[in-house]
């Protein structure tokens, strides 16, 4: 989105270049500015380094000069507070639950206008708690490994690192792709220690391309998708579990109840 503040165009997670360009987090559909001709780019240091580990870029990136707050979405994710007569919060993609590998969300005070992600803002969408999903996964892994190898199909930034961390808590060191390993190394530079291997293992954490390749190589492979979309659609996999780094309907309402803005725009 773009805002016109005192004649300057502020682009936030937008494909269009602004006078000032803010990147809320390292997912590629939000990090356009890193790979554009934009000059003034601002993001958290964590977002910059995680994005670089996924796809290299040569840009001068600075910490935001405006107020920013943890979004809870993925490591380094930020909300941006812009003041222009009104206090305008770009919340973007948030998570109210605590995540194993991301900072806890922060909620600012006295906000007039908020722009918040609406990916799962539907009263029918209510995710189980992370503890429930982790417990279900632990049982699933114990039962499935007797007969098959497990390939978790995940987004390579954020979700992959959370799944690695969860597996580590149940004494599993998964095999990962080289790209996921590079991103995990960036996480480790910020104190998130993850144990993984590039060698063969019965439990793997891959992006979709590597997961499909593995399935073709070994028919024993169970493709297991971990995504919020698992609650809504039948995904192209053997099993699916609703593990999301986005807020659901109830979480967004909880966020708005605490925030108490005068205006809400869903994006």
C-alpha positions in Angstrom: 0.0 0.0 0.0 1.0 3.6 -0.4 0.3 6.7 1.7 0.8 10.4 0.8 2.3 12.1 3.8 3.2 15.8 3.4 3.7 15.3 -0.3 6.0 12.3 0.1 4.9 8.8 -1.0 5.4 6.1 1.6 5.3 2.7 0.1 4.8 -0.2 2.5 5.3 -3.8 1.2 4.3 -2.4 -2.2 5.6 -3.2 -5.7 5.4 0.5 -6.5 8.5 2.6 -5.5 7.9 5.5 -3.1 10.0 8.3 -1.8 10.3 6.2 1.4 9.9 2.4 1.2 9.1 0.3 4.3 9.4 -3.5 4.3 7.5 -5.1 7.2 9.0 -8.6 6.9 11.1 -10.9 4.8 8.4 -12.9 2.8 9.1 -12.3 -0.8 5.5 -11.0 -1.5 6.3 -8.1 0.9 10.0 -7.5 0.3 9.7 -6.1 -3.2 11.7 -2.9 -2.3 14.9 -4.9 -1.7 14.9 -6.1 -5.3 13.7 -2.9 -7.0 15.3 0.5 -7.9 14.1 2.0 -4.6 16.6 4.2 -2.8 15.3 4.9 0.7 14.5 1.5 2.2 13.7 0.8 5.8 13.2 -2.5 7.6 14.4 -4.2 10.7 17.9 -5.7 10.5 16.5 -9.1 11.0 14.2 -8.7 8.0 17.1 -7.5 5.9 19.4 -10.4 6.8 16.7 -13.1 6.4 15.7 -11.7 3.0 19.3 -11.7 1.9 19.8 -15.3 3.0 16.8 -16.3 0.7 17.8 -14.1 -2.3 20.8 -11.8 -2.4 20.5 -8.1 -3.0 22.8 -5.1 -2.8 21.0 -2.2 -1.1 21.5 0.2 1.7 18.8 -0.6 4.2 18.3 1.3 7.4 16.3 0.7 10.6 13.0 2.6 10.5 13.1 6.2 11.7 9.4 6.0 12.6 8.1 4.0 15.5 7.8 0.3 14.8 6.4 -2.7 16.8 6.8 -6.4 16.6 4.1 -8.1 14.5 4.5 -11.6 15.8 4.2 -12.9 12.2 7.8 -14.0 11.6 11.2 -13.1 13.1 12.0 -9.5 12.4 8.4 -8.6 11.4 7.3 -5.1 12.2 4.2 -2.9 12.3 4.8 0.8 11.4 3.2 3.8 13.1 3.0 6.9 11.0 1.9 10.3 12.5 0.3 12.8 10.2 -2.3 14.6 12.3 -3.6 11.1 12.9 -1.8 8.1 14.3 -1.8 5.6 11.4 -0.7 2.0 12.1 0.3 -0.3 9.3 -0.2 -3.6 11.2 -0.1 -5.8 8.1 0.3 -9.5 8.8 0.2 -10.2 12.6 0.0 -13.2 14.9 -1.4 -12.9 18.4 -0.2 -16.3 19.5 3.4 -16.8 20.6 5.6 -18.4 18.0 8.7 -20.6 18.8 10.9 -18.5 16.5 9.4 -15.0 16.4 9.1 -12.1 18.8 5.9 -11.6 20.7 3.5 -9.1 19.1 3.5 -5.5 20.5 0.3 -3.4 20.4 0.7 0.4 20.4 -1.6 2.8 22.2 -3.8 5.7 20.9 -4.1 4.6 17.3 -6.6 6.4 15.1 -6.4 4.3 11.9 -5.2 0.8 11.3 -4.5 -1.3 8.2 -4.5 -5.0 9.0 -4.2 -8.2 7.0 -7.5 -10.0 6.2 -6.2 -13.3 4.9 -8.2 -15.3 7.4 -10.7 -12.7 8.5 -13.7 -14.9 8.2 -15.9 -16.0 11.1 -15.6 -19.6 10.0 -11.8 -19.6 10.4 -10.7 -20.4 13.9 -7.4 -22.1 14.2 -6.6 -24.6 17.0 -3.9 -23.4 19.4 -0.3 -24.0 18.5 0.0 -26.3 21.5 -2.8 -28.5 20.1 -1.2 -28.6 16.6 2.2 -29.4 18.1 0.7 -32.2 20.2 -1.2 -33.7 17.2 2.0 -33.5 15.1 4.0 -35.3 17.8 1.6 -38.2 17.8 1.4 -38.2 14.0 5.2 -38.4 13.7 5.5 -41.2 16.2 2.9 -43.3 14.4 4.0 -42.6 10.8 7.8 -43.1 11.2 7.2 -46.8 11.8 6.4 -47.2 8.1 7.2 -44.0 6.2 9.5 -41.1 6.0 7.9 -37.7 6.6 8.4 -34.6 4.3 6.9 -31.4 5.8 5.9 -29.1 3.0 6.3 -25.5 4.3 7.0 -21.9 3.4 10.8 -21.6 3.4 10.9 -18.4 5.4 9.4 -18.5 8.9 7.3 -21.6 8.8 10.3 -23.9 8.1 12.3 -22.5 11.0 9.3 -22.9 13.4 8.9 -26.5 12.3 12.6 -27.2 12.7 12.5 -25.7 16.2 9.4 -27.8 17.1 11.1 -31.0 15.8 14.1 -30.1 17.9 11.9 -30.0 21.0 11.0 -33.6 20.4 14.6 -34.6 19.8 14.4 -34.8 16.0 17.1 -33.2 13.7 15.4 -32.9 10.3 17.0 -32.8 6.9 16.5 -29.5 5.2 17.1 -28.0 1.7 20.2 -25.8 1.2 18.0 -22.6 1.0 16.2 -23.4 4.2 19.6 -24.1 5.8 20.8 -20.6 4.8 17.7 -19.0 6.2 18.1 -21.0 9.4 21.7 -19.8 9.7 20.4 -16.2 9.5 18.0 -17.0 12.4 20.9 -18.4 14.4 22.8 -15.1 14.0 19.9 -13.5 16.0 20.0 -16.1 18.8 17.5 -18.6 17.4 19.4 -21.9 17.6 18.2 -24.6 15.2 19.5 -28.1 14.7 19.2 -29.5 11.2 21.2 -31.5 8.6 21.7 -31.6 4.9 22.2 -35.3 5.1 19.5 -37.9 4.6 17.0 -38.2 7.4 13.6 -39.8 7.9 12.1 -36.4 8.7 12.5 -33.6 6.2 11.5 -30.0 6.1 11.3 -28.8 2.5 9.7 -26.2 0.2 7.2 -27.5 -2.3 9.7 -28.1 -5.2 12.1 -30.2 -3.1 9.2 -32.1 -1.5 7.8 -33.2 -4.9 11.2 -34.2 -6.0 11.6 -36.3 -2.8 8.2 -38.0 -3.4 9.3 -39.0 -6.9 12.5 -40.4 -5.5 11.0 -42.3 -2.6 7.4 -43.5 -2.7 7.5 -44.0 1.1 7.5 -40.2 1.5 4.4 -38.8 3.2 3.9 -35.2 2.1 2.6 -33.2 5.1 1.5 -29.6 4.5 1.5 -27.2 7.4 -0.5 -24.1 6.6 -3.5 -22.1 7.6 -5.1 -23.0 4.3 -5.3 -26.6 5.6 -8.4 -25.5 7.5 -10.1 -24.3 4.4 -9.0 -26.3 1.4 -7.8 -29.8 0.5 -4.1 -29.2 -0.3 -2.0 -31.3 -2.7 -0.5 -33.6 -0.1 -1.1 -36.7 1.9 -1.8 -35.1 5.3 -2.4 -31.5 6.3 -2.4 -29.6 9.6 -3.5 -25.9 10.2 -0.3 -24.3 11.5 -0.5 -20.6 10.5 1.7 -17.6 11.1 -1.3 -15.3 10.4 -4.0 -14.3 12.8 -7.4 -15.9 12.4 -10.8 -14.2 12.8 -10.8 -14.3 16.6 -7.2 -13.1 16.9 -7.8 -10.1 14.6 -10.9 -9.1 16.7 -8.8 -9.5 19.8 -6.1 -7.3 18.3 -8.7 -4.6 17.4 -10.4 -4.8 20.8 -7.1 -3.9 22.4 -6.1 -1.4 19.8 -9.5 0.5 19.7 -8.9 2.4 16.5 -11.4 4.9 15.1 -11.0 3.4 11.6 -10.1 -0.1 10.3 -9.0 -0.9 6.8 -8.6 -4.6 5.9 -5.9 -5.3 3.3 
